Amino acid sequence: LTLAAVVAQVKVYQPDVILLTGDLSQDETPASYEHLLACLQPLTCPMYWTGGNHDHRETLTQVLTAGGLRPEKSFAQGGWQFILLHSPVPGAVGGCLGEAEIVRLSELLQRQTQPTLVALHHPLFPVGSPWLDGSSLANPERLWQVLDAHPQVRLVLCGHVHQEGQ
């Protein structure tokens, strides 16, 4: 499906929030992020984002924030806490959570007990694709340690996988 078709289908459900988990541009140009904003315009709910390995962090931040997408990487909505993590490594396809992100996650989870969704770009486990499995999160065990200590984490979402899977 094209992005326009996906947006049309999503609009029917009138979601409360949308999370974009990266790879929002293939060429990292302001024009590509502006095109994304134009495609998302029919959706009226709050939209939050985190970058992927195909995104230019500064350009992404500038264009999406100016275009009305929410820059916050943690927020509460509908009785849930949402935490978006930054996993891209400059110049690399694979990802890694830096110590600052791990500490931020841990501190946020210590302050809240409501059900929590954590989102990041890189998957934490192999997805069964030889060309993708070598570019997942380099340190998933560190993330699992934090998540295992906080039972309020109910869901972890990731992007990066540009194909269907089972």
C-alpha positions as CSV (number, residue, x, y, z in Angstrom):
1,L,0.0,0.0,0.0
2,T,1.1,3.6,-0.5
3,L,1.3,5.9,2.4
4,A,-1.8,7.8,1.2
5,A,-3.8,4.5,1.2
6,V,-2.5,3.7,4.7
7,V,-3.5,7.1,6.0
8,A,-7.0,6.8,4.4
9,Q,-7.4,3.4,6.2
10,V,-6.1,4.7,9.5
11,K,-8.4,7.8,9.3
12,V,-11.5,5.6,9.3
13,Y,-10.6,4.3,12.8
14,Q,-10.0,7.8,14.2
15,P,-7.1,6.8,16.4
16,D,-6.3,8.5,19.7
17,V,-2.6,8.7,18.9
18,I,-0.1,7.7,16.2
19,L,3.5,6.6,16.8
20,L,6.0,6.8,14.0
21,T,8.9,4.5,14.7
22,G,11.5,5.8,12.1
23,D,12.7,5.5,8.6
24,L,10.4,8.4,7.7
25,S,12.7,9.4,4.9
26,Q,14.9,7.5,2.5
27,D,16.9,10.5,1.4
28,E,17.0,12.6,4.7
29,T,15.9,15.8,2.9
30,P,13.6,18.5,4.3
31,A,11.4,17.9,1.2
32,S,10.9,14.3,2.1
33,Y,9.8,15.1,5.6
34,E,7.5,17.9,4.3
35,H,6.0,15.3,1.9
36,L,5.4,13.0,5.0
37,L,3.6,15.9,6.8
38,A,1.4,16.5,3.7
39,C,0.4,12.8,3.6
40,L,-0.4,12.8,7.3
41,Q,-2.4,16.0,7.2
42,P,-5.8,14.2,7.0
43,L,-5.1,12.7,10.5
44,T,-6.1,14.9,13.4
45,C,-4.9,13.0,16.4
46,P,-1.6,13.7,18.1
47,M,1.4,12.2,16.4
48,Y,4.7,11.4,18.0
49,W,7.9,10.1,16.4
50,T,11.3,8.6,16.9
51,G,13.9,8.4,14.1
52,G,15.4,5.4,12.3
53,N,18.6,4.7,10.5
54,H,17.3,6.3,7.3
55,D,16.5,9.6,9.1
56,H,18.6,12.7,9.6
57,R,17.9,13.5,13.2
58,E,18.3,17.3,13.1
59,T,16.3,17.7,9.9
60,L,13.6,15.3,11.1
61,T,13.3,17.1,14.4
62,Q,13.1,20.6,12.8
63,V,10.6,19.7,10.0
64,L,8.3,17.5,11.9
65,T,8.1,19.7,15.0
66,A,7.5,22.8,12.8
67,G,4.8,20.8,11.0
68,G,2.9,20.1,14.2
69,L,4.1,16.5,15.1
70,R,4.8,16.2,18.8
71,P,8.5,16.1,19.8
72,E,8.0,14.7,23.3
73,K,9.6,11.2,23.8
74,S,7.5,10.4,26.8
75,F,3.8,11.3,27.4
76,A,0.7,9.9,29.0
77,Q,-2.6,9.4,27.2
78,G,-5.7,7.3,27.8
79,G,-4.4,5.8,31.1
80,W,-1.1,4.7,29.4
81,Q,2.5,6.0,29.6
82,F,4.3,6.1,26.2
83,I,8.1,6.1,26.0
84,L,9.9,6.5,22.6
85,L,13.5,5.5,22.5
86,H,16.3,6.6,20.2
87,S,18.2,3.6,18.8
88,P,19.9,4.7,15.5
89,V,23.7,4.8,15.4
90,P,25.1,7.5,13.0
91,G,26.4,5.9,9.9
92,A,25.2,2.4,10.8
93,V,22.2,0.3,9.7
94,G,21.9,-1.5,13.1
95,G,21.0,0.2,16.3
96,C,22.1,0.5,19.9
97,L,20.6,2.1,22.9
98,G,23.1,4.4,24.5
99,E,23.5,4.5,28.3
100,A,21.7,7.8,28.4
101,E,18.6,6.3,26.8
102,I,18.7,3.3,29.2
103,V,19.0,5.6,32.2
104,R,16.2,7.8,30.9
105,L,13.9,4.8,30.4
106,S,14.7,3.4,33.8
107,E,14.0,6.7,35.5
108,L,10.7,7.2,33.6
109,L,9.6,3.7,34.6
110,Q,10.5,4.2,38.2
111,R,8.3,7.3,38.4
112,Q,5.2,5.7,36.8
113,T,3.1,2.6,37.5
114,Q,0.5,3.0,34.8
115,P,0.5,0.6,31.8
116,T,3.4,1.5,29.6
117,L,4.2,1.1,25.9
118,V,7.8,1.4,24.8
119,A,8.6,2.2,21.1
120,L,11.9,2.3,19.3
121,H,13.2,1.8,15.8
122,H,15.3,-1.4,15.9
123,P,13.9,-4.8,16.7
124,L,15.1,-6.6,19.9
125,F,15.2,-10.0,18.3
126,P,15.7,-11.7,14.9
127,V,12.8,-11.3,12.6
128,G,13.6,-14.3,10.3
129,S,15.1,-12.2,7.5
130,P,18.8,-12.7,6.7
131,W,19.2,-9.1,5.4
132,L,17.5,-7.6,8.5
133,D,18.6,-9.9,11.3
134,G,22.2,-8.5,11.2
135,S,20.9,-4.9,11.8
136,S,18.7,-5.3,14.8
137,L,19.4,-3.7,18.2
138,A,23.0,-4.5,19.3
139,N,22.3,-4.5,23.0
140,P,18.8,-5.9,23.6
141,E,19.8,-7.7,26.8
142,R,20.4,-4.3,28.4
143,L,16.9,-3.1,27.4
144,W,15.3,-6.4,28.6
145,Q,17.0,-6.0,32.0
146,V,15.2,-2.6,32.5
147,L,11.9,-3.8,31.1
148,D,11.9,-7.0,33.2
149,A,12.2,-4.9,36.4
150,H,9.1,-3.0,35.5
151,P,5.9,-5.1,35.1
152,Q,3.9,-2.1,34.0
153,V,5.5,-2.4,30.6
154,R,2.9,-4.1,28.6
155,L,4.0,-3.6,25.0
156,V,7.2,-2.9,23.0
157,L,6.9,-1.7,19.4
158,C,9.6,-1.4,16.9
159,G,10.0,-0.4,13.2
160,H,12.9,-1.1,10.9
161,V,11.4,-4.1,9.3
162,H,10.3,-3.1,5.8
163,Q,8.3,-6.2,5.0
164,E,5.5,-8.4,6.3
165,G,6.2,-11.1,8.8
166,Q,4.5,-13.9,10.7
